[in-house]
Amino acid sequence: MSNPKVLFVEGCDFESFPAGGQLSMARSMIKFFGDSLALVGMSSGDTPVGQWVRKEIDGIPYWFLSVCRRDISAKKPIIPVRLTFYIALQLYRKRILSLGLTHALIQAPEALLAMSRWDLESICYMFPGIENPLKISRYPFARRLWRVFDGLLLSALDRVSLILASADEEAIAKFVLRSKGRLTRKRISQLPTCVDPSLFRPVPVHEARARLGLPANSAVFVTTGRVAQFKGWELLLDAFALFRQKTPDSLLIFVGDGEDRPLVEAGLAGRKLGSSVRITGFQKPREVACYLNAADVFLVGSFVEGWSVSMVEALACGKPIVSTNVSGAQEMIIPGKNGFVVSTRNPVEFAEAIESALNLSDAQRLSTEIADRFSLTKVGGQIAHLWPPLCPTSLQAAGTRRDHATSPAS
């Protein structure tokens, strides 16, 4: 494939920023579908804005158009990033469409709102989670607009050819109910989050810890993703503080960054945790995999999740998981076998589950077996089967038709 067939739109640079589940899913999609995708996103470096350029990602050149630039920072921007991306997409609409592509694969709801009325032949929308993002927004004014956002999103979904949801059946059912008859269950296809097993795979703990400079014999717990209130960091700190009363020589590592980092750091003194809790800042996927392999147990304290990418990545590295009862947890964790699902937000119960998870002797085998269900090949193949523009025969035909296509307008 030398020419793209589908626009892939996501508010990221498709390499390392901003870290999180949507970036991980985006990287999985470009790895599976390759340069059949033309990438529309944002840049964090010196990539020109508003121009189609050739960008090399993992050794493969893609057509890439950055609609805005964002500094790599955990600080909350004055203007919400979602709003910035929405406006930028509208601003560069003609430039985006200059490639002549009429199919779009979209993850971000703000991108769907911006593009749903464009002259596109088909749109595949991949829900990164069913929850309304404005309900957990960092901006108080945005949280007050969640009902308006719901209405706009449902209107946009009327013009979508295929709706994919990374959520369990209970979460999907709640969303259908929330739509008040505007959306039926039949219109939504469940699509689990996927993982790249060539990157996220078991590596001996001692090797990973030696690479990261972590103590060989301490109990190490890892959580990944955005350091934000909805990720439940307070529960993790409280539970870890209780666990550490019995096992002082233990570490909790937040792999990631976010607007709540100062609050987490301030909370360490009151809990007498000191240097036993570390925050790494943003990490590239390969480093995230290394931290996962260095862990004894992976922790999830979130209030809400879609089908957690972080959890699937931890499974692929063979780790037991202790998680709150978020979407997908019941499908990925077999209680007492490869982890525990804690239904309450009680730090005592969570700490007890952490201690028990250290003694699950068969967790690695079970976790990797479960992760295999979410492999990149299987999930990518499911998308190709459900959406004709990305099926193999369509991609082959597109390449034949476009072999002599000219470069896009810059």
C-alpha positions as CSV (number, residue, x, y, z in Angstrom):
1,M,0.0,0.0,0.0
2,S,1.6,3.3,-1.1
3,N,-1.4,5.6,-0.9
4,P,-3.9,6.0,1.9
5,K,-7.5,5.0,1.8
6,V,-8.9,6.3,5.1
7,L,-8.5,9.5,7.2
8,F,-7.6,8.6,10.8
9,V,-8.4,11.5,13.1
10,E,-7.2,11.6,16.7
11,G,-6.0,14.4,19.0
12,C,-2.4,13.1,19.4
13,D,0.9,13.0,17.6
14,F,0.5,9.2,17.0
15,E,3.9,8.7,18.6
16,S,4.1,9.5,22.3
17,F,1.8,12.4,23.3
18,P,-0.5,12.8,25.0
19,A,0.1,9.5,26.8
20,G,-3.0,7.4,27.5
21,G,-5.4,4.8,26.3
22,Q,-6.5,6.7,23.1
23,L,-2.9,7.1,22.0
24,S,-2.2,3.4,22.6
25,M,-5.3,2.4,20.6
26,A,-4.3,4.9,17.8
27,R,-0.8,3.4,17.6
28,S,-2.3,-0.1,17.5
29,M,-4.5,0.9,14.5
30,I,-1.7,2.4,12.5
31,K,0.5,-0.6,13.2
32,F,-2.3,-2.9,11.9
33,F,-3.5,-0.9,9.0
34,G,-0.2,0.7,8.1
35,D,0.0,3.5,5.5
36,S,-3.6,2.8,4.3
37,L,-4.3,5.5,7.0
38,A,-3.7,9.2,6.5
39,L,-3.2,10.7,10.0
40,V,-4.8,13.9,11.2
41,G,-3.8,15.0,14.7
42,M,-1.7,17.5,16.6
43,S,2.0,18.0,16.9
44,S,4.2,18.5,19.9
45,G,7.4,19.4,18.1
46,D,8.4,21.3,15.0
47,T,6.0,19.6,12.6
48,P,4.4,22.2,10.4
49,V,0.7,23.0,11.2
50,G,-1.9,22.9,8.4
51,Q,0.3,21.0,5.9
52,W,0.3,17.5,4.7
53,V,3.8,16.1,5.3
54,R,5.4,12.7,5.3
55,K,6.0,11.6,8.9
56,E,7.9,8.5,9.8
57,I,6.5,6.4,12.7
58,D,8.2,3.2,13.7
59,G,10.0,3.1,10.3
60,I,6.9,3.6,8.2
61,P,6.2,6.9,6.4
62,Y,2.6,8.2,6.7
63,W,0.8,11.2,5.3
64,F,0.3,13.4,8.4
65,L,-1.5,16.7,8.9
66,S,-1.2,18.5,12.2
67,V,-4.1,20.9,12.8
68,C,-2.6,22.4,16.0
69,R,0.5,22.4,18.2
70,R,0.5,21.4,21.9
71,D,3.3,21.7,24.4
72,I,4.3,18.6,26.3
73,S,3.1,19.6,29.7
74,A,0.9,18.2,32.5
75,K,-0.5,21.6,33.3
76,K,-4.1,22.4,32.5
77,P,-4.3,24.6,29.3
78,I,-6.4,27.7,29.5
79,I,-8.5,26.6,26.6
80,P,-9.6,22.9,26.8
81,V,-7.7,20.7,24.4
82,R,-10.9,19.1,23.1
83,L,-12.2,22.6,22.1
84,T,-8.9,23.6,20.5
85,F,-8.9,20.4,18.4
86,Y,-12.5,20.8,17.4
87,I,-11.9,24.4,16.2
88,A,-8.7,23.4,14.4
89,L,-10.4,20.7,12.5
90,Q,-13.0,23.1,11.2
91,L,-10.2,25.6,10.4
92,Y,-8.3,23.1,8.2
93,R,-11.3,21.3,6.8
94,K,-10.4,22.0,3.1
95,R,-6.8,21.0,3.7
96,I,-7.8,17.8,5.4
97,L,-10.1,16.9,2.5
98,S,-7.5,17.9,-0.2
99,L,-6.2,14.3,0.0
100,G,-9.4,13.2,-1.8
101,L,-10.3,10.7,0.9
102,T,-14.0,10.2,1.7
103,H,-13.8,7.7,4.6
104,A,-12.9,8.6,8.2
105,L,-11.9,6.6,11.2
106,I,-12.5,8.7,14.4
107,Q,-11.8,8.1,18.1
108,A,-12.3,11.5,19.6
109,P,-15.8,12.7,20.2
110,E,-14.8,16.3,19.5
111,A,-13.5,15.1,16.1
112,L,-16.8,13.4,15.4
113,L,-18.7,16.6,16.3
114,A,-16.5,18.6,13.9
115,M,-16.6,16.2,11.0
116,S,-20.0,14.5,11.1
117,R,-21.5,17.0,8.6
118,W,-18.5,17.0,6.2
119,D,-18.9,15.5,2.7
120,L,-17.7,12.1,3.7
121,E,-18.9,8.8,2.3
122,S,-18.6,6.9,5.6
123,I,-17.5,7.3,9.2
124,C,-16.4,4.7,11.6
125,Y,-16.5,6.0,15.2
126,M,-14.6,4.2,17.9
127,F,-16.0,5.1,21.3
128,P,-12.9,5.2,23.6
129,G,-15.4,4.7,26.4
130,I,-19.1,5.2,26.8
131,E,-18.9,7.8,29.6
132,N,-19.5,11.4,28.7
133,P,-16.0,13.1,28.9
134,L,-17.5,16.4,30.0
135,K,-18.7,14.7,33.3
136,I,-15.1,14.3,34.3
137,S,-13.7,17.4,32.7
138,R,-11.0,19.5,34.4
139,Y,-13.1,22.6,33.6
140,P,-16.1,23.4,35.8
141,F,-17.9,25.2,33.0
142,A,-17.6,22.1,30.8
143,R,-19.1,19.8,33.4
144,R,-22.2,21.9,33.4
145,L,-22.6,21.3,29.6
146,W,-22.6,17.5,29.7
147,R,-26.3,17.2,28.7
148,V,-25.8,19.5,25.8
149,F,-22.8,17.5,24.7
150,D,-24.8,14.2,24.9
151,G,-27.4,15.7,22.6
152,L,-24.9,16.9,20.1
153,L,-23.0,13.5,20.1
154,L,-26.2,11.6,19.6
155,S,-27.1,13.8,16.6
156,A,-23.6,13.2,15.2
157,L,-23.9,9.4,15.6
158,D,-27.0,9.5,13.3
159,R,-24.5,10.2,10.5
160,V,-22.0,7.4,11.4
161,S,-21.8,4.2,9.4
162,L,-20.3,2.0,12.1
163,I,-20.2,2.6,15.9
164,L,-17.7,0.6,17.8
165,A,-17.6,0.8,21.6
166,S,-14.7,-0.2,23.8
167,A,-16.9,-1.0,26.8
168,D,-18.6,-3.9,28.4
169,E,-22.3,-4.8,27.9
170,E,-23.5,-3.1,31.0
171,A,-21.9,0.2,30.0
172,I,-23.2,0.0,26.5
173,A,-26.7,-0.7,27.8
174,K,-26.5,2.3,30.1
175,F,-25.5,4.5,27.1
176,V,-28.4,3.2,25.0
177,L,-30.8,4.0,27.9
178,R,-29.2,7.5,28.2
179,S,-30.0,8.1,24.5
180,K,-33.8,7.9,25.3
181,G,-34.6,5.9,22.2
182,R,-32.3,7.8,19.8
183,L,-29.9,4.9,19.6
184,T,-30.5,1.2,19.6
185,R,-28.2,-1.6,20.8
186,K,-28.1,-3.1,17.4
187,R,-26.3,-0.1,16.0
188,I,-23.3,-0.6,18.4
189,S,-20.7,-3.2,17.9
190,Q,-18.6,-4.1,20.9
191,L,-14.9,-3.7,20.3
192,P,-12.4,-4.5,23.1
193,T,-9.3,-2.5,23.4
194,C,-6.3,-4.1,21.7
195,V,-2.7,-4.6,22.6
196,D,0.5,-5.0,20.6
197,P,2.0,-8.3,21.9
198,S,5.4,-7.5,20.2
199,L,5.7,-4.6,22.6
200,F,3.7,-5.6,25.7
201,R,4.9,-9.1,26.6
202,P,6.3,-10.8,29.7
203,V,10.0,-9.9,30.5
204,P,11.7,-11.3,33.6
205,V,11.1,-8.9,36.5
206,H,14.8,-8.7,37.4
207,E,15.7,-7.6,33.9
208,A,13.1,-4.8,33.9
209,R,14.0,-3.6,37.3
210,A,17.7,-3.6,36.5
211,R,17.0,-1.4,33.4
212,L,14.9,1.0,35.5
213,G,17.2,1.0,38.5
214,L,14.5,-0.3,40.8
215,P,15.2,-2.5,43.9
216,A,15.3,-6.2,43.1
217,N,13.6,-7.4,46.3
218,S,11.0,-4.8,47.1
219,A,7.2,-5.2,46.4
220,V,6.5,-2.9,43.4
221,F,3.1,-1.7,42.3
222,V,2.5,0.2,39.1
223,T,-0.4,2.2,37.7
224,T,-0.3,3.9,34.3
225,G,-2.1,6.8,32.6
226,R,-3.2,10.3,33.4
227,V,-2.7,11.5,36.9
228,A,-6.2,12.9,37.4
229,Q,-8.9,12.8,40.0
230,F,-11.1,10.4,38.0
231,K,-8.3,7.9,38.0
232,G,-8.7,7.4,41.7
233,W,-5.2,8.2,42.9
234,E,-6.5,9.0,46.5
235,L,-7.7,5.4,46.8
236,L,-4.4,4.1,45.6
237,L,-2.4,6.2,48.0
238,D,-4.7,5.3,51.0
239,A,-4.6,1.6,50.2
240,F,-0.8,1.6,49.6
241,A,-0.2,3.4,52.9
242,L,-2.1,0.7,54.7
243,F,-0.2,-2.1,52.8
244,R,3.1,-0.4,53.6
245,Q,2.4,-0.6,57.3
246,K,3.1,-4.3,57.0
247,T,5.6,-4.1,54.2
248,P,7.7,-0.9,54.5
249,D,10.1,-1.8,51.7
250,S,7.6,-1.4,48.9
251,L,7.1,1.1,46.0
252,L,4.1,2.5,44.2
253,I,4.9,4.0,40.8
254,F,2.6,6.3,38.8
255,V,3.7,5.9,35.2
256,G,2.4,9.0,33.5
257,D,1.6,12.6,34.4
258,G,-1.3,14.9,34.7
259,E,-2.9,18.0,36.3
260,D,-3.3,16.3,39.7
261,R,0.4,15.6,40.1
262,P,0.9,18.5,42.6
263,L,-2.0,17.1,44.7
264,V,-0.5,13.6,44.7
265,E,2.9,14.9,45.7
266,A,1.2,17.0,48.5
267,G,-0.7,14.0,49.7
268,L,2.4,11.9,50.3
269,A,3.5,13.8,53.4
270,G,0.2,13.4,55.2
271,R,0.3,9.7,54.5
272,K,4.0,9.4,55.4
273,L,4.8,7.8,52.1
274,G,7.8,10.0,51.1
275,S,10.0,8.4,48.5
276,S,8.0,5.2,48.4
277,V,5.8,6.8,45.7
278,R,7.2,7.9,42.4
279,I,5.7,9.7,39.4
280,T,7.6,9.1,36.2
281,G,6.1,11.8,34.0
282,F,5.1,11.0,30.4
283,Q,6.7,7.8,29.0
284,K,6.9,6.3,25.6
285,P,5.1,2.9,25.1
286,R,8.3,0.9,25.3
287,E,9.1,2.4,28.7
288,V,5.6,1.8,29.9
289,A,6.0,-1.8,29.0
290,C,9.3,-1.9,31.0
291,Y,7.6,-0.5,34.1
292,L,4.7,-3.0,33.8
293,N,7.2,-5.9,33.7
294,A,9.0,-4.5,36.7
295,A,5.8,-4.6,38.7
296,D,4.5,-7.3,41.0
297,V,0.9,-6.1,40.7
298,F,-0.9,-3.6,38.5
299,L,-3.4,-1.3,40.2
300,V,-6.5,0.5,38.8
301,G,-8.3,2.9,41.1
302,S,-10.5,4.6,38.5
303,F,-14.0,5.9,39.0
304,V,-14.7,5.3,35.2
305,E,-12.9,3.6,32.3
306,G,-13.8,2.5,28.9
307,W,-12.3,-0.9,28.1
308,S,-9.0,0.0,29.9
309,V,-6.0,-0.1,27.5
310,S,-3.8,0.0,30.6
311,M,-5.4,-3.1,32.0
312,V,-5.0,-5.0,28.7
313,E,-1.3,-4.0,28.5
314,A,-0.7,-5.2,32.0
315,L,-2.4,-8.5,31.2
316,A,-0.2,-8.9,28.1
317,C,2.9,-8.5,30.4
318,G,1.5,-11.3,32.6
319,K,0.6,-9.2,35.6
320,P,-2.1,-9.8,38.3
321,I,-4.4,-6.8,38.6
322,V,-6.3,-5.2,41.4
323,S,-9.0,-2.9,40.1
324,T,-12.1,-1.1,41.0
325,N,-15.2,-2.3,39.3
326,V,-14.8,-0.3,36.0
327,S,-16.1,-1.3,32.6
328,G,-14.3,-4.4,31.3
329,A,-12.7,-5.4,34.7
330,Q,-15.1,-8.4,35.1
331,E,-14.1,-9.7,31.7
332,M,-10.3,-9.3,32.2
333,I,-9.9,-10.4,35.9
334,I,-10.8,-13.8,37.3
335,P,-11.0,-13.1,41.1
336,G,-8.5,-15.1,43.1
337,K,-6.8,-16.3,39.9
338,N,-5.2,-13.3,38.1
339,G,-6.3,-10.5,40.4
340,F,-9.3,-9.0,42.2
341,V,-12.1,-6.6,41.4
342,V,-12.9,-4.5,44.5
343,S,-16.5,-3.3,44.2
344,T,-16.2,-0.7,47.0
345,R,-13.8,2.2,47.3
346,N,-12.7,1.0,50.7
347,P,-8.9,1.4,51.1
348,V,-8.8,-1.4,53.6
349,E,-10.4,-3.9,51.2
350,F,-8.2,-2.6,48.4
351,A,-5.1,-3.0,50.5
352,E,-6.1,-6.6,51.4
353,A,-6.6,-7.4,47.7
354,I,-3.2,-6.0,46.9
355,E,-1.6,-8.3,49.5
356,S,-3.5,-11.3,48.2
357,A,-2.6,-10.6,44.6
358,L,1.1,-11.0,45.5
359,N,0.4,-14.7,46.1
360,L,-1.4,-15.6,42.9
361,S,1.0,-18.3,41.6
362,D,-0.6,-18.8,38.2
363,A,-1.4,-15.2,37.4
364,Q,1.1,-14.8,34.6
365,R,-0.2,-17.7,32.6
366,L,-3.9,-16.7,33.0
367,S,-3.3,-13.0,32.3
368,T,-1.4,-13.6,29.1
369,E,-4.1,-16.1,28.0
370,I,-6.8,-13.5,28.6
371,A,-4.7,-10.8,26.8
372,D,-4.5,-13.0,23.7
373,R,-8.2,-12.3,23.2
374,F,-7.3,-8.6,22.8
375,S,-4.4,-9.0,20.5
376,L,-3.8,-6.4,17.8
377,T,-4.4,-9.0,15.0
378,K,-7.8,-10.1,16.4
379,V,-9.2,-6.7,17.1
380,G,-7.8,-5.1,14.0
381,G,-9.3,-8.0,12.0
382,Q,-12.6,-7.4,13.6
383,I,-12.6,-3.7,12.4
384,A,-11.6,-4.8,8.9
385,H,-14.5,-7.3,8.9
386,L,-17.1,-4.8,10.1
387,W,-16.1,-1.7,8.1
388,P,-15.7,-2.2,4.3
389,P,-13.2,0.7,3.7
390,L,-10.6,-1.1,5.8
391,C,-11.3,-4.7,4.6
392,P,-8.3,-6.2,2.7
393,T,-9.9,-6.2,-0.7
394,S,-10.9,-2.5,-0.4
395,L,-7.4,-1.5,0.6
396,Q,-5.9,-3.5,-2.3
397,A,-8.3,-1.9,-4.8
398,A,-7.6,1.6,-3.4
399,G,-3.9,1.1,-3.8
400,T,-4.4,0.1,-7.5
401,R,-6.7,3.1,-8.2
402,R,-4.4,5.5,-6.5
403,D,-0.9,4.3,-7.7
404,H,-0.6,7.4,-9.8
405,A,-2.2,9.8,-7.5
406,T,-0.5,13.2,-6.9
407,S,0.7,14.5,-3.6
408,P,-1.9,16.3,-1.5
409,A,-2.0,20.1,-1.5
410,S,0.3,21.5,1.1
